[in-house]
């Protein structure tokens, strides 16, 4: 499994939350609050099981 994620640029001051759902491509999508050194941020993350060899998976990510 690998994770592709991004954090929000600004600090978040609302209630903590976590949402997770599965898309049709064997991947989990998550949006949640994350404690960082400079405060709480919102993180968006995609977790995938590529199901192919590493070199083929990297090639596909770079060329699609």
C-alpha positions in Angstrom: 0.0 0.0 0.0 1.1 3.5 -0.6 -0.3 6.9 0.5 -0.5 10.1 -1.5 -1.4 13.0 0.7 -1.5 16.8 1.0 -2.0 19.0 4.0 -3.9 22.3 4.0 -1.8 25.5 3.9 -3.8 27.2 6.7 -4.4 26.2 10.2 -7.8 24.7 11.1 -9.6 25.6 14.3 -12.9 23.7 14.1 -13.9 20.3 15.5 -11.7 17.3 14.8 -13.0 14.9 12.2 -12.2 11.9 10.0 -14.0 10.7 6.9 -13.1 7.6 4.9 -14.6 6.1 1.8 -13.6 3.6 -0.9 -13.7 4.6 -4.6 -14.2 2.2 -7.5 -10.4 1.8 -8.1 -9.4 -0.2 -5.0 -8.4 2.9 -3.1 -9.4 4.5 0.2 -9.9 8.2 0.4 -9.5 10.0 3.7 -9.9 13.5 4.9 -9.1 14.2 8.5 -7.5 16.6 11.0 -3.8 16.2 11.8 -1.7 17.6 14.5 1.3 19.4 13.1 4.2 21.3 14.8 2.5 24.6 13.9 -1.1 23.7 14.7 -3.9 21.5 13.4 -4.3 21.1 9.6 -6.7 19.2 7.3 -5.1 16.3 5.5 -6.4 14.7 2.3 -5.0 11.3 1.6 -5.4 8.5 -1.0 -4.3 5.0 0.0 -3.9 2.5 -2.8 -3.0 -1.1 -3.4 -1.5 -0.9 -6.9 -1.8 -4.7 -7.6 1.1 -4.5 -10.1 4.9 -4.5 -9.8 6.5 -1.3 -8.4 8.1 -0.2 -11.7 4.8 -0.6 -13.6 2.8 1.3 -10.9 5.3 4.2 -10.8 5.3 4.4 -14.6 1.5 4.5 -14.6 1.4 7.3 -12.0 3.9 9.4 -13.9 2.3 8.9 -17.3 -1.5 9.2 -16.6 
